Amino acid sequence: MVGALERLAQGHGLDTTAHFLRMARNKMDKEQSFGERAVGLSFNPSGSGLVDSLKRASAEFVDACNNERNLTTDPEVKRMYSVAITEAQTAQMWAVKAATWRS
């Protein structure tokens, strides 16, 4: 399966490093967490290790906020965690933009 993924990546001009292949394998191996879906962890067309690291760190933070949000019954605390998740997604998008910027 990895050979097929590598050929597919090369055909689209994508990075075929071990990192890219690890990401593809991880995607196939497990269902994504809320945070991983929220930050679009599986979307990294360049195969950038930096983008992957930024997204993974953001996903971990989002998952922590989501877990706490699910534990509380206070609607105001739920709202605050929701705002934190939204702002984390925004920060992650700007960080990815910076990481992939071409001057």
Secondary structure, DSSP 8 states (H G I E B T S, - for coil): -HHHHHHHHHHTT---SHHHHHHHHHHHHS---HHHHHTTTT--TT--HHHHHHHHHHHHHHHHHHHHHHH---HHHHHHHHHHHHHHHHHHHHHHHHHH---
